[in-house]
Amino acid sequence: MDQVSRAELTARLEAGDVVVVDVRPTAEYAAGHIAGARSIPADRLARELRDLPVDVEVVAYCRGPYCVFADEAIRLLRRRGRAARRLEDGFPEWRRANLPVETR
Protein backbone atom coordinates (compact mmCIF):
# COMPACT_ATOMS: atom_id res chain seq x y z
CA MET A 1 0.00 0.00 0.00
CA ASP A 2 1.32 3.45 -0.91
CA GLN A 3 2.45 5.49 2.06
CA VAL A 4 3.19 9.13 2.79
CA SER A 5 6.13 10.06 5.00
CA ARG A 6 5.75 12.52 7.86
CA ALA A 7 7.99 14.97 5.99
CA GLU A 8 5.87 14.79 2.82
CA LEU A 9 2.63 15.14 4.78
CA THR A 10 3.98 18.16 6.67
CA ALA A 11 4.85 19.88 3.39
CA ARG A 12 1.52 19.00 1.80
CA LEU A 13 -0.41 20.26 4.81
CA GLU A 14 1.45 23.56 4.54
CA ALA A 15 0.64 23.70 0.81
CA GLY A 16 -3.01 22.83 1.49
CA ASP A 17 -3.20 20.19 -1.24
CA VAL A 18 -4.25 17.22 0.87
CA VAL A 19 -7.09 16.16 3.17
CA VAL A 20 -5.95 14.30 6.27
CA VAL A 21 -8.42 11.90 7.87
CA ASP A 22 -8.01 10.46 11.35
CA VAL A 23 -9.84 7.13 11.31
CA ARG A 24 -9.39 6.37 15.00
CA PRO A 25 -12.37 6.46 17.37
CA THR A 26 -13.68 9.96 18.18
CA ALA A 27 -12.38 9.91 21.78
CA GLU A 28 -8.83 9.30 20.56
CA TYR A 29 -9.13 12.13 18.04
CA ALA A 30 -10.37 14.48 20.78
CA ALA A 31 -7.39 13.58 22.99
CA GLY A 32 -4.97 14.63 20.24
CA HIS A 33 -4.67 14.54 16.46
CA ILE A 34 -2.59 15.86 13.58
CA ALA A 35 -3.27 19.58 13.24
CA GLY A 36 -5.84 20.09 10.51
CA ALA A 37 -6.99 16.46 10.38
CA ARG A 38 -10.68 15.59 10.10
CA SER A 39 -12.18 12.96 12.37
CA ILE A 40 -13.98 10.25 10.44
CA PRO A 41 -13.77 6.99 12.38
CA ALA A 42 -13.28 3.93 10.16
CA ASP A 43 -16.77 2.62 10.87
CA ARG A 44 -18.33 5.90 9.60
CA LEU A 45 -16.14 6.51 6.55
CA ALA A 46 -18.44 4.90 3.98
CA ARG A 47 -21.36 7.06 5.17
CA GLU A 48 -19.34 10.28 5.36
CA LEU A 49 -17.34 9.87 2.16
CA ARG A 50 -19.47 12.48 0.39
CA ASP A 51 -18.13 15.11 2.82
CA LEU A 52 -14.62 14.76 1.40
CA PRO A 53 -13.58 16.73 -1.68
CA VAL A 54 -13.21 14.58 -4.78
CA ASP A 55 -10.30 16.44 -6.37
CA VAL A 56 -7.81 16.21 -3.49
CA GLU A 57 -5.78 13.24 -2.28
CA VAL A 58 -6.80 11.83 1.09
CA VAL A 59 -4.19 10.68 3.60
CA ALA A 60 -5.55 8.47 6.37
CA TYR A 61 -3.85 7.58 9.63
CA CYS A 62 -4.61 5.78 12.85
CA ARG A 63 -2.60 4.37 15.77
CA GLY A 64 0.61 3.37 14.04
CA PRO A 65 2.13 1.41 11.18
CA TYR A 66 0.33 -1.81 12.11
CA CYS A 67 -3.11 -0.30 12.74
CA VAL A 68 -5.55 -1.74 10.21
CA PHE A 69 -8.05 1.13 10.36
CA ALA A 70 -5.96 3.22 7.95
CA ASP A 71 -5.44 0.30 5.55
CA GLU A 72 -9.19 -0.39 5.48
CA ALA A 73 -9.92 3.29 4.90
CA ILE A 74 -7.51 3.48 1.96
CA ARG A 75 -9.03 0.37 0.36
CA LEU A 76 -12.53 1.83 0.71
CA LEU A 77 -11.50 5.23 -0.67
CA ARG A 78 -9.75 3.67 -3.66
CA ARG A 79 -12.72 1.40 -4.42
CA ARG A 80 -14.83 4.56 -4.52
CA GLY A 81 -12.45 6.17 -7.02
CA ARG A 82 -10.59 8.46 -4.62
CA ALA A 83 -6.86 9.15 -4.59
CA ALA A 84 -5.73 7.94 -1.17
CA ARG A 85 -2.64 6.88 0.73
CA ARG A 86 -1.86 6.18 4.36
CA LEU A 87 0.60 7.90 6.65
CA GLU A 88 3.72 5.75 7.00
CA ASP A 89 3.10 5.31 10.71
CA GLY A 90 0.49 6.97 12.93
CA PHE A 91 -0.41 9.59 15.46
CA PRO A 92 1.92 8.39 18.27
CA GLU A 93 4.95 8.70 15.96
CA TRP A 94 3.73 12.08 14.68
CA ARG A 95 3.47 13.39 18.25
CA ARG A 96 6.88 11.98 19.25
CA ALA A 97 8.40 13.80 16.26
CA ASN A 98 7.07 17.08 17.74
CA LEU A 99 4.96 17.80 14.67
CA PRO A 100 1.84 20.02 14.89
CA VAL A 101 -0.88 18.49 17.10
CA GLU A 102 -4.30 19.74 18.15
CA THR A 103 -6.71 18.59 20.85
CA ARG A 104 -10.44 19.00 20.85
C-alpha positions as CSV (number, residue, x, y, z in Angstrom):
1,M,0.0,0.0,0.0
2,D,1.3,3.4,-0.9
3,Q,2.5,5.5,2.1
4,V,3.2,9.1,2.8
5,S,6.1,10.1,5.0
6,R,5.7,12.5,7.9
7,A,8.0,15.0,6.0
8,E,5.9,14.8,2.8
9,L,2.6,15.1,4.8
10,T,4.0,18.2,6.7
11,A,4.9,19.9,3.4
12,R,1.5,19.0,1.8
13,L,-0.4,20.3,4.8
14,E,1.5,23.6,4.5
15,A,0.6,23.7,0.8
16,G,-3.0,22.8,1.5
17,D,-3.2,20.2,-1.2
18,V,-4.3,17.2,0.9
19,V,-7.1,16.2,3.2
20,V,-6.0,14.3,6.3
21,V,-8.4,11.9,7.9
22,D,-8.0,10.5,11.4
23,V,-9.8,7.1,11.3
24,R,-9.4,6.4,15.0
25,P,-12.4,6.5,17.4
26,T,-13.7,10.0,18.2
27,A,-12.4,9.9,21.8
28,E,-8.8,9.3,20.6
29,Y,-9.1,12.1,18.0
30,A,-10.4,14.5,20.8
31,A,-7.4,13.6,23.0
32,G,-5.0,14.6,20.2
33,H,-4.7,14.5,16.5
34,I,-2.6,15.9,13.6
35,A,-3.3,19.6,13.2
36,G,-5.8,20.1,10.5
37,A,-7.0,16.5,10.4
38,R,-10.7,15.6,10.1
39,S,-12.2,13.0,12.4
40,I,-14.0,10.3,10.4
41,P,-13.8,7.0,12.4
42,A,-13.3,3.9,10.2
43,D,-16.8,2.6,10.9
44,R,-18.3,5.9,9.6
45,L,-16.1,6.5,6.6
46,A,-18.4,4.9,4.0
47,R,-21.4,7.1,5.2
48,E,-19.3,10.3,5.4
49,L,-17.3,9.9,2.2
50,R,-19.5,12.5,0.4
51,D,-18.1,15.1,2.8
52,L,-14.6,14.8,1.4
53,P,-13.6,16.7,-1.7
54,V,-13.2,14.6,-4.8
55,D,-10.3,16.4,-6.4
56,V,-7.8,16.2,-3.5
57,E,-5.8,13.2,-2.3
58,V,-6.8,11.8,1.1
59,V,-4.2,10.7,3.6
60,A,-5.6,8.5,6.4
61,Y,-3.9,7.6,9.6
62,C,-4.6,5.8,12.9
63,R,-2.6,4.4,15.8
64,G,0.6,3.4,14.0
65,P,2.1,1.4,11.2
66,Y,0.3,-1.8,12.1
67,C,-3.1,-0.3,12.7
68,V,-5.5,-1.7,10.2
69,F,-8.1,1.1,10.4
70,A,-6.0,3.2,7.9
71,D,-5.4,0.3,5.5
72,E,-9.2,-0.4,5.5
73,A,-9.9,3.3,4.9
74,I,-7.5,3.5,2.0
75,R,-9.0,0.4,0.4
76,L,-12.5,1.8,0.7
77,L,-11.5,5.2,-0.7
78,R,-9.8,3.7,-3.7
79,R,-12.7,1.4,-4.4
80,R,-14.8,4.6,-4.5
81,G,-12.5,6.2,-7.0
82,R,-10.6,8.5,-4.6
83,A,-6.9,9.1,-4.6
84,A,-5.7,7.9,-1.2
85,R,-2.6,6.9,0.7
86,R,-1.9,6.2,4.4
87,L,0.6,7.9,6.7
88,E,3.7,5.7,7.0
89,D,3.1,5.3,10.7
90,G,0.5,7.0,12.9
91,F,-0.4,9.6,15.5
92,P,1.9,8.4,18.3
93,E,5.0,8.7,16.0
94,W,3.7,12.1,14.7
95,R,3.5,13.4,18.2
96,R,6.9,12.0,19.2
97,A,8.4,13.8,16.3
98,N,7.1,17.1,17.7
99,L,5.0,17.8,14.7
100,P,1.8,20.0,14.9
101,V,-0.9,18.5,17.1
102,E,-4.3,19.7,18.2
103,T,-6.7,18.6,20.8
104,R,-10.4,19.0,20.8
